[in-house]
Amino acid sequence: MKKFILLNLVFLLFTMTSCDDGFLTNAPTSSQEVGGEVTEGALLSNLAAAYQPLLLDSYADNNYNSLVLLSDLRSDDIYKGGGDAGDQHQLFLLSEFASTATENLDGIWVVLYNGIARSNNVLQACDNAIGVDENSLAQYRAEAHFLRAYYLHWLWKFWGNVPYFEEAIKAPYVAPQYTADEIYDQILEDVDMACTEGALDMRTTGAKLARVSRAAALMLRARVVMYQKDTSRYAQVTEDMAEIINSGLYDLSAAPGEIFLDEGEWGPGSIFETNQLPEGKTWASGWGGYGTNLPAFISPNGLSVDADAIDGTPKGGWGFGPVRTEAAAIYEDGDLRKEASINSFSEGEYTTRFQDTGLFQAKYCARVGYNPPPGDTDLNYANNVRIFRYAETLLNYAELIVMDNQTEVGGITAAQCLNLVRRRAFGTESDITPSDENIKMERRREFLGEGMRFWDVVRWGDTDLLNDNDSFSNRTWTDSQKYLPIPQSEIDKTKGTTYPLQQNP
């Protein structure tokens, strides 16, 4: 099944090239000349290339680039872990709100800009396409607009004031730097294009499985608007969530413990995922292949596993990202999400490392059978990353109604949405009142380990929760830390050019 989905996604995929010439390097193709006529085959090659950065969370640009991990490291759910503070020191600094211009997330910066350049290629190809019917062309445009917005929204969340470009650019590969609010406008423009009625199917299946759906575009719009706290758009995204709910194409039938297993991929509660395969990535080049390193990264070091363990059994890794004991304590008795989110191991079962709590992330953990040889197995796990889930749709809707005073759409209530999530979590009725506090806590319980907690805390203004003063972490949040320093290497590349990058305050 995984191979079938991959083939539907990548079409005529060519190997991704590195970005040694600069982060704005336009990825070339041999089948499309700039400004020339483009066949549907060449267009699909460009589209496949635009999807590929979704798979580059492992060692691209010689960095570990999991967006899930990079997001959660600043939350109150996990610690950095690993060997010691110096092991992946840039990640330790990130977790302590102490990132510098020289120890930063350079790798994901390069990956995301490569995704933008490749999305631009698709849109250029659409403008020059020959022999492509209008419905297909509308779909390809919508996919490219979604992908460009998706990559840009991560740059916006991490760095805020970043360069932006929509056309192929030449050496020295520089572009004007926009303010965070200007970047938000660009993201919304792309997302609105992706949400054009009729361009995308509400749910992709069959030959379109693993490609962007209308539901994914609506979810991206909600995520961006709610993070910006753009109240002028709240009514629209409330209607968007109601449209997904009323479609009847998604549900919460899969149990918490099933969602993140191999057999749970692209299940009824999944709106959009990366599509990882256990093959292709090597230590010599992280720019190709389809596997992910995240499971090895976050699993306990030296974990003992029986030789006859069945597929799906948790196995060992590198010991990064241990779960905080306070995060484990948020779950009520009977909540199935605790076991689905957190693996607990006893002393002697594994090798303790830095900031050890005995608690490790379960959703994307390393599992027996998920990285079969040959190849560099630590880089090639098959765990898909769930980008949007239906549970987020329901909790978004509840939040917009209760916390943001939006009007119910079509009789859908906040209580219905909140308690659908609760009933799946407990396997029985466990209804609660849809208050601000309860909605916030359900989001934390539902999405632990999925890279959402930090962004939620920041947009709610609850950043006091991020302060630490204990033996594992000593950090103090200030609003100036919302955006990371722009990598110094990128600033240096633009010195003396038309568009010199300015460092964040």
C-alpha positions in Angstrom: 0.0 0.0 0.0 2.8 2.4 0.9 4.5 1.8 -2.5 1.2 2.3 -4.3 0.6 5.7 -2.6 4.2 6.8 -3.4 3.8 6.1 -7.1 0.6 8.1 -7.2 2.4 11.0 -5.5 5.7 11.3 -7.3 4.5 10.8 -10.9 7.7 11.3 -12.9 10.0 12.2 -9.9 13.5 13.1 -10.6 16.2 13.2 -8.0 16.3 16.4 -5.8 19.4 18.4 -6.2 21.3 20.2 -3.3 21.2 23.9 -2.7 24.9 24.6 -2.5 24.5 27.8 -4.6 22.2 29.5 -2.1 18.9 29.0 -0.4 17.0 30.6 -3.3 18.5 28.4 -6.0 15.8 27.4 -8.5 15.8 23.6 -8.8 16.4 22.8 -12.5 14.6 20.3 -14.7 15.9 18.9 -17.9 12.4 18.8 -19.5 11.4 22.4 -19.1 13.1 25.5 -20.5 12.4 28.7 -18.7 9.5 30.4 -20.6 9.1 27.5 -23.0 6.1 25.4 -23.7 5.5 22.7 -21.1 3.9 19.3 -21.6 1.7 17.7 -19.0 4.5 15.2 -18.2 7.0 18.0 -17.6 4.5 19.8 -15.5 3.9 16.7 -13.3 7.6 16.3 -12.9 7.7 19.8 -11.5 4.8 19.1 -9.2 6.4 15.9 -7.9 9.5 17.9 -7.1 7.4 20.5 -5.2 6.0 17.7 -3.0 9.4 16.2 -2.2 10.5 18.7 0.5 7.7 17.3 2.6 9.9 14.2 3.0 13.1 16.0 3.9 13.0 16.0 7.7 16.1 13.8 7.9 19.6 15.2 7.4 19.0 17.4 4.4 21.7 20.1 4.3 23.4 17.9 7.0 20.8 18.9 9.6 18.0 17.1 11.4 15.0 19.0 10.2 11.8 17.4 11.7 9.2 20.2 11.9 7.4 18.3 14.6 10.5 18.1 16.8 11.7 21.7 16.0 8.3 22.9 17.1 7.9 20.9 20.2 11.3 21.6 21.6 10.1 25.1 22.6 6.9 23.8 24.2 6.3 22.6 27.7 5.8 19.0 26.6 9.4 17.7 25.9 13.1 18.3 26.6 15.9 18.2 24.2 17.6 15.1 25.5 20.2 13.2 23.5 23.8 12.7 24.8 24.3 16.0 26.5 23.7 19.8 26.0 26.3 19.8 23.3 24.8 17.0 21.3 23.0 18.9 18.5 23.7 22.0 20.5 21.6 24.2 18.2 18.6 22.2 19.3 19.4 22.7 23.0 19.7 26.4 22.4 16.3 26.3 20.6 14.7 24.6 23.6 16.2 27.1 26.0 15.0 30.2 23.9 18.7 31.0 23.3 19.2 30.4 19.6 21.9 32.5 18.0 22.4 33.6 14.4 25.3 31.2 14.1 23.7 28.2 15.9 20.3 28.0 14.3 17.9 26.0 12.1 19.9 26.5 8.9 18.8 23.2 7.4 15.1 23.7 7.5 15.5 27.2 6.2 17.1 25.7 3.1 14.6 23.0 2.7 11.6 25.3 3.0 13.0 27.8 0.4 13.7 24.9 -1.9 10.1 24.0 -1.6 9.0 27.5 -2.5 11.3 27.6 -5.5 9.9 24.3 -6.7 6.3 25.5 -6.2 7.1 28.5 -8.3 8.3 26.1 -11.0 4.9 24.5 -11.0 3.0 27.7 -11.4 5.4 28.8 -14.2 4.8 25.5 -15.9 1.0 25.9 -15.6 1.3 29.3 -17.3 3.1 27.7 -20.2 1.3 24.4 -20.4 0.1 22.9 -23.7 -2.4 20.2 -24.2 -3.6 20.1 -20.5 -7.3 20.3 -19.9 -8.6 23.2 -17.8 -9.8 21.0 -14.8 -6.4 19.3 -14.5 -4.6 22.7 -14.8 -6.8 24.2 -12.0 -5.9 21.2 -9.8 -2.2 21.5 -10.4 -2.3 25.3 -9.7 -4.2 24.7 -6.5 -1.7 22.1 -5.3 1.2 24.4 -6.1 -0.4 27.4 -4.3 -1.0 25.1 -1.2 2.5 23.9 -1.2 4.1 27.3 -1.5 1.8 28.6 1.3 2.7 25.6 3.4 6.4 26.0 3.1 6.2 29.8 3.5 4.0 29.5 6.6 6.7 27.6 8.5 9.3 30.2 7.6 6.9 32.9 8.8 6.3 31.1 12.1 9.9 30.5 12.8 11.5 33.7 11.5 8.7 36.1 10.7 10.5 38.7 8.5 11.8 36.7 5.6 12.6 37.0 1.9 9.9 36.2 -0.6 9.9 35.6 -4.3 7.4 34.2 -6.9 9.6 33.8 -10.0 12.9 32.1 -10.8 15.8 34.3 -9.8 19.4 34.2 -10.8 22.7 34.5 -8.9 23.3 35.8 -6.3 19.8 34.4 -5.5 18.5 37.2 -3.4 14.9 38.5 -2.9 13.3 41.4 -1.0 12.7 40.8 2.7 9.1 41.1 3.8 7.7 41.9 7.2 5.9 39.2 9.1 2.5 40.8 8.4 3.4 41.1 4.7 4.3 37.4 4.6 1.0 36.6 6.2 -0.8 38.4 3.4 1.2 36.4 0.8 0.4 33.1 2.6 -3.3 33.9 2.6 -3.3 34.9 -1.0 -1.9 31.4 -1.9 -4.2 29.6 0.5 -7.2 31.4 -0.9 -6.2 30.3 -4.4 -5.8 26.7 -3.2 -9.3 26.9 -1.6 -10.9 28.0 -4.9 -14.2 26.0 -5.2 -13.9 23.0 -7.4 -10.1 23.0 -7.8 -9.5 20.2 -5.3 -11.5 17.3 -4.1 -12.6 17.5 -0.5 -10.9 14.1 0.2 -8.3 12.6 -2.1 -8.5 8.8 -2.8 -7.4 6.3 -5.4 -4.9 7.7 -7.9 -5.0 11.1 -6.0 -4.2 9.7 -2.6 -1.4 11.5 -0.8 -2.0 14.7 -2.8 -3.4 17.9 -1.4 -7.2 18.0 -0.8 -9.6 20.8 -0.4 -9.9 19.9 3.3 -6.1 20.3 3.7 -6.2 23.7 2.1 -9.1 24.8 4.4 -7.1 23.5 7.4 -4.0 25.4 6.4 -6.1 28.6 6.1 -7.5 28.0 9.7 -4.0 27.4 11.1 -2.6 30.5 9.6 -5.5 32.8 10.4 -5.8 31.5 14.0 -2.0 31.9 14.6 -2.1 35.5 13.3 -5.3 36.1 15.4 -6.9 37.7 12.4 -10.4 38.2 13.7 -11.6 39.5 10.3 -11.2 36.0 9.0 -12.6 34.0 11.9 -16.1 33.7 10.4 -14.7 32.3 7.2 -12.5 29.7 8.9 -15.4 28.7 11.1 -17.4 28.0 8.0 -14.4 26.2 6.6 -14.3 23.8 9.5 -18.1 23.3 9.3 -17.7 22.5 5.6 -15.2 19.7 6.4 -17.4 18.4 9.2 -20.6 18.4 7.1 -18.8 16.7 4.2 -19.1 13.4 6.1 -15.8 12.3 4.5 -13.8 12.2 7.7 -14.4 10.7 11.1 -12.8 9.6 14.4 -13.4 5.8 14.0 -9.8 4.8 14.5 -8.7 4.4 18.1 -5.9 6.6 19.5 -3.5 3.6 19.6 -4.1 2.9 15.9 -3.8 6.3 14.3 0.0 6.4 14.2 0.7 2.8 13.2 1.6 1.8 9.6 -1.9 0.5 9.1 -3.4 3.7 10.4 -1.9 5.8 7.7 -4.4 7.7 5.5 -7.2 6.5 7.8 -10.6 8.2 8.1 -9.3 10.8 10.5 -6.3 11.8 8.4 -6.6 14.9 6.2 -3.0 15.2 5.0 0.2 13.4 5.7 3.8 13.2 4.4 4.3 9.8 2.7 7.5 8.3 4.0 9.0 5.0 2.8 11.8 3.0 4.3 14.3 3.6 1.5 16.5 6.0 -0.3 18.2 8.3 2.3 21.9 7.9 3.1 24.4 9.7 5.3 26.2 10.8 2.1 23.1 12.7 0.9 20.0 13.6 2.8 18.5 15.3 -0.3 17.0 12.2 -1.8 14.9 9.2 -0.6 11.7 8.9 1.2 12.4 7.8 4.8 12.4 9.7 8.0 14.9 9.9 10.9 12.4 11.2 13.5 11.6 7.8 15.0 15.3 7.0 15.7 15.9 10.5 17.0 13.1 10.4 19.7 13.3 6.7 20.8 15.2 5.6 24.0 18.9 4.8 23.5 19.9 1.1 23.9 16.3 -0.1 24.4 16.2 -3.9 24.8 13.9 -5.6 22.2 13.3 -9.4 22.0 14.7 -11.0 18.8 11.2 -12.3 18.0 9.4 -9.0 18.6 6.5 -8.5 16.2 6.3 -5.7 13.7 5.2 -2.5 15.4 7.0 -3.2 18.7 8.8 0.0 19.9 12.6 -0.2 19.5 15.6 1.8 20.4 17.0 5.1 19.0 19.1 8.1 20.1 17.2 9.4 23.2 16.2 12.8 22.1 12.9 14.6 22.9 12.0 12.9 26.3 8.5 13.8 27.5 8.3 16.0 30.6 6.7 14.4 33.6 4.3 17.3 33.9 3.0 16.6 30.4 2.3 12.9 31.2 0.3 14.1 34.2 -2.3 16.0 32.1 -4.1 12.8 31.2 -7.2 11.6 33.1 -7.6 8.0 34.1 -9.0 6.0 31.2 -7.7 8.4 28.5 -6.4 6.1 25.8 -4.3 9.0 24.4 -1.8 8.8 27.2 -0.5 5.3 26.1 -0.8 6.3 22.4 1.3 9.4 23.0 3.9 8.4 25.7 6.0 5.3 26.1 7.2 4.6 29.6 10.3 2.5 30.3 11.9 1.3 33.5 15.4 1.7 34.6 17.6 -0.9 33.0 15.5 -1.3 29.9 17.4 1.4 28.1 20.5 3.6 28.5 19.6 6.9 30.3 20.8 10.1 28.6 20.6 13.8 29.0 17.4 15.2 30.7 16.1 11.6 31.1 12.5 11.2 32.5 11.9 7.6 31.5 9.1 8.9 29.2 9.4 9.0 25.4 7.2 10.0 22.5 5.1 7.2 21.2 3.3 8.5 18.1 6.4 8.6 15.8 8.6 6.1 17.8 11.0 3.7 16.2 9.2 0.4 15.6 10.3 -3.1 14.6 9.7 -3.7 10.9 9.4 0.0 10.0 12.9 0.4 8.6 13.9 -2.9 6.9 17.3 -3.2 5.4 19.2 -2.5 3.1 20.2 1.2 3.6 21.0 3.5 6.4 18.2 2.3 8.6 18.2 5.2 11.1 17.4 7.6 8.3 14.7 5.4 6.7 11.8 4.8 8.9 8.4 4.6 7.2 6.4 6.6 9.8 4.2 9.2 8.0 3.9 12.5 9.7 0.3 13.5 10.1 0.1 17.2 9.0 -3.7 17.7 9.5 -6.1 15.4 11.3 -9.9 15.6 11.6 -9.5 16.0 15.4 -7.9 19.4 14.7 -10.9 20.4 12.6 -13.3 19.6 15.4 -11.2 21.4 18.1 -10.7 24.4 15.8 -14.4 24.7 15.4 -15.0 24.4 19.2 -12.3 27.0 19.9 -13.7 29.5 17.3 -17.2 29.2 18.8 -16.3 29.3 22.5 -13.1 31.3 22.7 -13.6 33.6 19.7 -17.3 34.1 19.9 -18.1 33.0 16.4 -21.6 32.0 15.4 -22.5 28.3 15.1 -22.8 27.1 11.5 -25.7 24.8 10.5 -26.5 23.8 14.0 -23.0 22.3 14.7 -22.2 23.0 18.4 -18.9 23.3 20.2 -20.0 20.7 22.7 -20.6 18.2 19.9 -17.1 18.7 18.4 -15.3 18.7 21.7 -17.0 15.6 23.0 -16.6 13.7 19.8 -12.8 13.9 20.5 -13.3 13.0 24.1 -15.4 9.9 23.3 -12.8 8.6 21.0 -10.2 9.3 23.6 -12.0 7.3 26.3 -13.8 4.7 24.2 -17.1 5.8 25.9 -18.9 9.0 26.8 -16.8 11.4 28.8 -18.4 14.7 28.1 -17.2 18.0 29.5 -18.3 21.6 29.2 -16.7 23.5 26.2 -14.9 26.2 28.2 -11.7 28.0 27.3 -9.7 25.9 29.8 -11.2 22.6 28.7 -10.6 23.3 25.0 -7.0 24.3 25.5 -6.4 21.1 27.6 -8.0 18.8 25.0 -5.8 20.2 22.3 -2.7 19.5 24.5 -3.8 16.0 25.3 -4.8 15.2 21.7 -1.7 16.6 19.9 1.1 15.8 22.3 4.2 15.1 20.2 2.7 16.5 17.0 4.4 19.8 16.9 1.4 22.0 17.8 1.7 22.8 21.5 4.2 25.7 21.3 2.3 27.5 18.5 -0.9 27.2 20.5 0.6 28.6 23.7 2.1 31.5 21.8 -1.1 32.5 19.9 -3.2 32.2 23.1 -0.7 34.4 25.0 -0.1 31.8 27.6 3.6 32.0 27.4 4.2 32.1 31.2 3.7 28.3 30.8 7.0 28.1 28.9 9.2 29.4 31.8 11.5 26.9 33.5 13.8 27.0 36.5 14.8 23.4 37.4 17.7 21.0 37.1 16.7 20.1 33.5 15.9 23.5 32.0 16.4 27.2 32.9 14.6 29.5 30.5 12.5 32.6 30.5 10.2 33.6 27.7 10.0 37.2 26.3 7.9 38.3 23.4 11.1 39.1 21.4 11.8 35.4 21.2 8.7 34.7 19.1 11.0 34.8 16.0 14.4 33.1 15.8 17.5 35.0 14.6 17.9 34.7 10.9 20.8 32.4 10.2 24.0 34.4 9.9 25.1 32.3 6.9 22.1 33.6 5.0 22.7 37.2 6.0 26.3 36.9 4.9 25.3 35.7 1.4 23.3 38.9 0.8 25.8 41.5 1.9 26.5 43.9 -0.8 23.5 42.8 -2.9 20.3 44.6 -3.9 18.5 43.0 -1.0 20.7 42.6 2.1 18.9 40.6 4.8 18.3 42.5 8.0 18.5 40.6 11.3 15.4 40.2 13.5 15.4 42.5 16.5 
